[in-house]
Amino acid sequence: MKSHLTRSQNTVLKLLKKLNREISAQELYLELRKAQLTLGLATVYRALDTLKLSGIVQARLLSNGETLYTAAQQDRHHVTCLQCGVSIPIQEEECPVHELEDQLKQSSKFEIFYHTLEFFGLCTPCQLEQSHSKP
């Protein structure tokens, strides 16, 4: 698939790989401008969407509605605080979803590029803040 990428898709993918972290489309747009690479924000969104649909880029939707993108490398697992939005990666030693993923590939003939597993709750500082604010 990489040989069929447009110039803008290739530019976005190279920067995602270089940054090697999750990033929003708006942040990616600003990073491109810092690097003096001129792509419009709409072009960045289109490139990310095409790369996502090709399985080359991973997208993770946060509880606040923002989407973070990264070059597809591995499955992602997180715990995310609903109050402050902090999102902490979980180590993936033994992911219980891998077996389900294999079953789905077989039973549905679905091409799965990656999966995400996310738990939502309150981080310790937010729990403490809530317990101190209760009468």
N, C-alpha and C positions, 0 to 999 in steps of 0.2 A: 504494500500500500504506500510506503514512503516515497516511491518513485513517482507516484501520481499526485503528490501534494503540490498545491499552488505555492507561489512564492510567499504569500502572506501566511499560509498554514505552516510552512516550513520555518518561517521567522518566529512565529508564536511557539512552535514546538521546541526549537533550539533554545529560546529563552526560558521556557518552562524547565527544560533539562538542566540548564545552567543554574537556575535559581534553586532547583531541587527541594522545593517546599510547596505547600498548598498556597494558592494565591487567587484573589478574586479577579474578575475580568477588568474591573476598573484599576486595580493595583497593577495588573499586568500591562495595561495601557500606559500607565505612568512610568513603569520600568522601561517599556519600549521607547518612550519619549526621552528618558534619561540617557538611553543608549543611542540616541539620535536616529532611531528607526521610526519612520513616519508611517504609521498605520492608523486609520481612524478607529474610533471606539466600536462602531458598527461592524467594521471589518474584523476586529479582534473577536467580537461575539460570534460572528459567522464562522471564523476559523476554528474557534473553540468548539462550537456546535458540531462542525463537520468532523473534527478530530475525535470528539467524544463518540459520535455515532460510528466511527471506524474502530473504536476500542484503543486508540493511541493515547488518548487523554482520559483521565478519570475526573468525574465531577462528584462533589459531595455537597448536598443541600443542608445548610445549617438551620437551626430552629428559628432564626430571625429572618429567614427567606433568602439569605445570601448564598450564592454558590461558590465553592472553592474548587479550583482546578489544579491538577498536577499531571505530569507525564506518567502514564500508566506503568507502574513498576510492580505493585503488589496490592493485595487486598488491604483495606484500611479498617481499623477498629478503634473506636473512641468512646470516652465518657464525656458528656457535654452538660455544663451547668445551664439550666433554664433561666436563671436569674442574671448572672453576669456574662454568660456566653463563653466562658473559658472551655476549651475543648482539648482534652488530654488523650494522646494516643495510647492504646493498650497493646502490650506485647502480644504477638500472635503465635506463641509456641504451638498451641493446639487449638485450632479454630474449629468449633463444632459445625460450622456452616459448610466446610469443604465437602463433607460427605453428602449433604443435601444438594450442593451444587453439582456434584457428579451424577446424582440421581436425576436431577432436573435435566441435565444435558442429555441423558439417555432417554428418559420418558417423554420429554417434550420436543426433543431434537432442536433445542434452543441453543444458540451460540452465546455463551456467557463470557464476557471479557474480564469482569472482575466483580467483586461484591463489597459492600460496606456493612458494618455492624456497628450500631451506635446505641448507647444507653443514655437516657436523659434523666437528670435529677438535679440535686443541689450540691455544690462543692462545699467543703468544710467552712471556709470563710462566710459563705452565704447562709449556711445552716446556723452559724453562730450569730450572724446579723439578725436572722429571723427570730431566733430564740431570745435575743436581747430586746427586740422590738415588741414582743408580745407582753400584754399587761399581766 
